Amino acid sequence: MSNWIDISQVLNNKLAHWPGDEPFHYETPVTKEMSGSVNIGKITTSAHIGTHVDAPFHFLNDGKRILDLDIERYIGPCKVIDLSDFDEINETALKTKGISHVERLLIKTALPNKPDRFPEEVPPITADGAAYMQSLGVKLAGVDTPSVDKVSSKDLTGHHALNNHDIYILENVMLDQVEEGDYELIALPLALEEGDGSPVRAVIKPIKEN
């Protein structure tokens, strides 16, 4: 029996999208009856739909794109923490967890996972929060929100701070039913050569103590 837990948002035509962005849409324009042999599906979507990763090109014209990123960052041990008592993911909040070292950090916030409803606001990652993550050895930060910045933000402090500290960004992971603890993570982006982001299938598996 598999112990893998799927923490991805399901991609369907009801999935909420960033206001003004391309929504996810799946259809089957070619059916088996039409072709005589197969059904062929068609997808139109933003690269930032559902559970996804951001590449630096998303917020920097000279930033790295998906294929420039280290694939190893998206596979390996991770820690899930619950910061739902805090309005920001800052140094103070992170210090309450007593973490000494971690490379991949998944953060649960007070925002309920409702994939069909786009939130009005989200708890952002602050500049000092990103700096503190780097001091812990964090190389990948994942959040259960559609952005590491406030929805209204234009300067994208969290995105830039994480990038300045060489921390990759994973957004919209589903953590409502996940307990705090240590897990294995797989959250691989698609091989989009020019991509500023990519949907991922994110799964975690509890690490059992010997």
N, C-alpha and C positions, 0 to 999 in steps of 0.2 A: 504493500500500500504506500502510495506516494505521500511524502510530508511537505511537498511544495505548496505554497500558498500564493495564489494569483492576486497581486495587488494592483492590477491594471484596471483602468476604466474600460468597459466594453464599448467597442466602436459600433455605433448604430445611428440611425437617422434622427434619433431623439437627443443625441448627445449635445450638451451645451458647448458653445464656442465663444472665443473672445469677441466682444462686440465689434462688428465691422469686418471680422476675419471670415475666411471661407469655411462654411460649416462642413461637417462630414456627411457625405451622401454615397450610399451604395445602391446600385441597381443591376439588373441582369438584362442588358439590351439584346443579347443573343441567347436564346433558349435552345434546349436540346431539340425541341420541335422544329425550330427555325433552321438549325444547322444540320440536323440529322444525326448528331453525335455527342455534342457537349453543350453545357451551359457556360457562358463567359460573363463574369462580373466586371463592373466598372466602378472605380472609386474616384471621387473628387474630394479634396480636403486641404486644409492648412497643414503645414508640417508641424504645427504646434497644437494638434488636436489631442484630447484625452491625455493619457499618461505619456509623457514625452521628455526628451532632453533638449537643452538649448546649446548650440555652439556659439562661440564668441562673435561670429559674423552676424548673429541675430541683433547685436547691439553695438558692434564695431565694424565699420566698413573694411578695415584691414584685419579683422579677426579671423581666427581659424574656423574652418568649416568642418562638417561632420567627419569626413574622411581624414582630416588632419589630426583628429583626436585619438588618444591612447585607448584602444579597446579594452585594455586590462582594467581600466578604472570602473567599468560597468559590471565586472564579475569579481566576486570574492566576499570575504567576511564583511558584515555590516552590523550596526547597532541601531535598534529602534528605540527612540525616546519620546516621552509624552511631555510636551510643553503647552498643553491646553489651558493652563492657568495664567499664561502670559499673553500680552497683546503684541509683543514683538519677540523675534528670535534674536536676542542680544546676548552680550557676554554674561550679564547677570543671570538670565534665564538658563543659559547653558551650564553655568557653574553649579547650579543646583543639582545636577546629575552626577557630579563627582567623577567625571570621565578623565582618565589619565592619558589614554591614547586610543584613537580609532581612525580608520582610513575612509570608511563609508558610513555616513550618518543619515538615517531616515527620521524625519521629525513629524510627529503627530501634533496637530494644533486643535483649537476649539472649533474649527470650521467643519461642519458635518459634510460627509461625502455624499453629495447629491448631484450625480453626473448630468442630470437633465436640467439643472438650474445653475446659471452662472452667478457667482457671489458678487455682492456689491462691494465688498472689501475683504482683504486677507491680512493676516499677520506677516509683516515683512521681515526679512533678514537684514539686520543693520550692519553698518561698516565695522563696528567693534565686535559684533557677532561673528562676522566673517574672519576677522583677524584672530579671534580666539579659537575658531575652528582650525585655522592653520597651525596654531600653537599645539593643538592636540594631534596634528598629523592628518587632518581630514583632507581627502582628495576628491570626494564626491559628496555633495549635499542633496538630499531628496526631501521634498515637502509634499504634504497632502493638499496643496493649493495650486491654482493655475499659474501662479507667479511667485517668485521670491521677493517681489516688490509689491507695494500697494497698487491696486488696480488703477488708481488715478495718477501714478507716478510717471513723469516724463524723463527724469534724469536717471532712473533705474539704478539707484545707489547700491542695492543688493546685488544685482547682476554684475556691475562693475567691480564691486568690492570682492566678490567671490572670484572673479576672473583675475584680479590683481594678486590674489593669494593662491592662484593655480588650483582652484576648486571647481570641479565640474558641477553642472546643474541638472537635476532631475525633478520634474514637476508633475503634480496630479497623481501621486501614488495613493492607493486606497488603504488607509491604515485604521479605520474605525474599529475593526474587529481583530486587530493585531496587538498582542501584548508587548510591552517593553522587553527587550532582551537582545541576545546575539543570534544572528542569522547568516546564512549564505544568500547572496544577492546575484541575480542575473537580470540585467535590464539593457539588452543590446539594441542600439539604434540601427536603422536600415542603412545600407551602404549608399547614401545619397551624396554623390560627388560634389554637388554645389550647395548642399543643404545647410541652412542656418539653424536647423533643428530636425527632429525626427520622432515620430511615434515609436514607442517601445512596448514590448510585452515584458512586464516586470514581475518577477516571481522571487519569493524568499523561502528559505527552509531553515527551521530551527537548528542551531548548533547544539548538539547534545553533549553535556559534560561527561567525561570519562569517569 
